[in-house]
């Protein structure tokens, strides 16, 4: 402890660098301006920002992975409408299955788009990298099938 005190005494103590405000932070005058606006009844929120809309869209997309009705075709699609044990994975707006399902596709938002198929059996993925490798192989196989003129 004596050496530390001696060092601090000889060096003049600990010198602090002046604090600098990050460019992302508001200045005092900016905070004051917002405060006065709020006190005057003005909103500090961007009137065009609606993060709840994004949450609603994403929750609808996630729910559609389970089930969605195609009214024009009077059919249902999604994980709840496939045989048990055929679901491999869910990813944001994708459903990975062990069997092809030819659900209606009308090019509308929310329709399932058939993007690939691998004839089995294949090893079950045990990691995200394995799943993505299978996805890419399935897309390549489907592209190869389309190139030869066959339909999925």
C-alpha positions as CSV (number, residue, x, y, z in Angstrom):
1,X,0.0,0.0,0.0
2,X,2.9,2.3,0.8
3,X,4.3,2.0,-2.8
4,X,0.9,2.9,-4.3
5,X,0.7,6.1,-2.1
6,X,4.2,7.0,-3.0
7,X,3.6,6.5,-6.7
8,X,0.4,8.6,-6.6
9,X,2.2,11.4,-4.6
10,X,5.2,11.5,-7.1
11,X,3.0,11.4,-10.2
12,X,0.6,14.0,-9.0
13,X,-2.3,11.6,-8.4
14,X,-4.8,10.2,-10.9
15,X,-5.5,12.5,-13.8
16,X,-9.0,12.1,-15.2
17,X,-9.7,12.9,-18.8
18,X,-12.4,15.4,-19.5
19,X,-15.7,13.6,-20.3
20,X,-17.0,13.8,-23.8
21,X,-20.6,13.4,-24.7
22,X,-21.4,10.8,-27.3
23,X,-22.9,12.1,-30.5
24,X,-25.9,9.8,-29.9
25,X,-26.8,11.5,-26.6
26,X,-28.9,14.7,-26.4
27,X,-27.3,17.9,-25.3
28,X,-28.6,19.8,-22.3
29,X,-30.4,22.3,-24.6
30,X,-32.0,19.5,-26.6
31,X,-33.3,17.8,-23.5
32,X,-34.6,21.2,-22.3
33,X,-36.4,21.8,-25.6
34,X,-38.1,18.4,-25.4
35,X,-39.0,19.0,-21.8
36,X,-40.7,22.3,-22.6
37,X,-42.5,20.7,-25.5
38,X,-43.9,17.9,-23.3
39,X,-44.9,20.5,-20.7
40,X,-46.8,22.4,-23.4
41,X,-48.7,19.3,-24.4
42,X,-46.7,18.4,-27.4
43,X,-45.6,14.8,-27.9
44,X,-41.9,13.9,-28.0
45,X,-42.8,10.8,-30.0
46,X,-42.6,10.6,-33.8
47,X,-46.3,10.6,-34.9
48,X,-45.4,8.3,-37.8
49,X,-43.5,5.7,-35.7
50,X,-45.7,2.7,-34.9
51,X,-43.5,-0.2,-33.5
52,X,-46.7,-2.0,-32.5
53,X,-47.5,-2.5,-36.2
54,X,-44.3,-4.5,-36.7
55,X,-45.1,-6.6,-33.7
56,X,-48.6,-7.3,-35.0
57,X,-47.3,-8.3,-38.4
58,X,-44.6,-10.6,-37.0
59,X,-47.0,-12.3,-34.6
60,X,-49.4,-12.9,-37.5
61,X,-46.6,-14.4,-39.6
62,X,-45.6,-16.7,-36.7
63,X,-49.2,-17.8,-36.1
64,X,-49.5,-18.6,-39.9
65,X,-46.7,-21.1,-39.5
66,X,-49.1,-23.2,-37.4
67,X,-52.3,-22.7,-39.5
68,X,-53.8,-20.5,-42.1
69,X,-56.9,-20.9,-44.2
70,X,-56.9,-20.5,-48.0
71,X,-60.5,-19.5,-48.5
72,X,-60.4,-19.6,-52.3
73,X,-59.2,-23.2,-52.2
74,X,-61.2,-24.2,-49.1
75,X,-58.0,-25.7,-47.6
76,X,-55.7,-25.2,-44.6
77,X,-51.9,-25.0,-44.6
78,X,-49.3,-25.0,-41.8
79,X,-47.6,-27.2,-39.2
80,X,-50.9,-28.2,-37.6
81,X,-52.0,-29.7,-41.0
82,X,-49.1,-32.1,-41.6
83,X,-48.7,-35.7,-40.2
84,X,-47.1,-35.9,-36.7
85,X,-43.3,-36.1,-36.8
86,X,-42.9,-34.3,-40.2
87,X,-41.9,-30.8,-38.8
88,X,-38.1,-30.4,-38.7
89,X,-37.9,-26.7,-37.8
90,X,-39.5,-23.3,-37.7
91,X,-37.6,-20.2,-38.8
92,X,-39.1,-16.7,-38.7
93,X,-41.4,-17.2,-41.7
94,X,-40.3,-20.7,-42.9
95,X,-41.5,-24.2,-42.2
96,X,-39.1,-27.1,-42.7
97,X,-40.8,-30.5,-43.3
98,X,-39.8,-34.0,-44.0
99,X,-42.4,-34.3,-46.8
100,X,-43.4,-32.0,-49.6
101,X,-46.9,-30.5,-49.2
102,X,-48.3,-28.8,-52.3
103,X,-50.4,-26.1,-50.6
104,X,-52.0,-23.5,-52.8
105,X,-49.7,-20.6,-53.8
106,X,-51.3,-17.5,-55.3
107,X,-48.4,-15.1,-54.9
108,X,-50.1,-13.4,-52.0
109,X,-48.3,-12.3,-48.8
110,X,-48.5,-15.2,-46.3
111,X,-48.8,-18.0,-48.9
112,X,-46.3,-20.8,-48.5
113,X,-43.8,-20.8,-51.3
114,X,-42.3,-24.2,-52.1
115,X,-38.5,-23.6,-52.2
116,X,-36.9,-27.0,-52.0
117,X,-37.0,-30.7,-51.4
118,X,-34.5,-33.4,-50.7
119,X,-35.4,-37.0,-51.3
120,X,-34.7,-38.9,-48.1
121,X,-33.7,-40.2,-45.9
122,X,-31.3,-37.5,-44.7
123,X,-29.7,-37.0,-41.3
124,X,-31.7,-34.8,-39.0
125,X,-30.0,-31.4,-38.4
126,X,-28.5,-31.0,-35.0
127,X,-27.4,-27.4,-35.4
128,X,-28.4,-24.3,-37.3
129,X,-25.5,-24.8,-39.7
130,X,-26.8,-28.3,-40.4
131,X,-30.3,-27.0,-41.0
132,X,-29.0,-24.2,-43.4
133,X,-26.9,-26.8,-45.3
134,X,-30.0,-29.0,-45.8
135,X,-32.0,-25.9,-46.9
136,X,-29.4,-24.9,-49.5
137,X,-29.1,-28.5,-50.7
138,X,-32.9,-28.7,-51.0
139,X,-33.0,-25.5,-53.0
140,X,-30.3,-26.7,-55.3
141,X,-32.1,-30.0,-55.8
142,X,-35.3,-28.2,-56.7
143,X,-33.5,-25.9,-59.1
144,X,-31.9,-28.9,-60.7
145,X,-35.3,-30.5,-61.1
146,X,-36.8,-27.4,-62.7
147,X,-33.8,-27.2,-65.0
148,X,-34.5,-30.7,-66.3
149,X,-38.2,-29.7,-66.9
150,X,-39.8,-31.8,-64.1
151,X,-42.2,-30.3,-61.6
152,X,-42.0,-30.8,-57.9
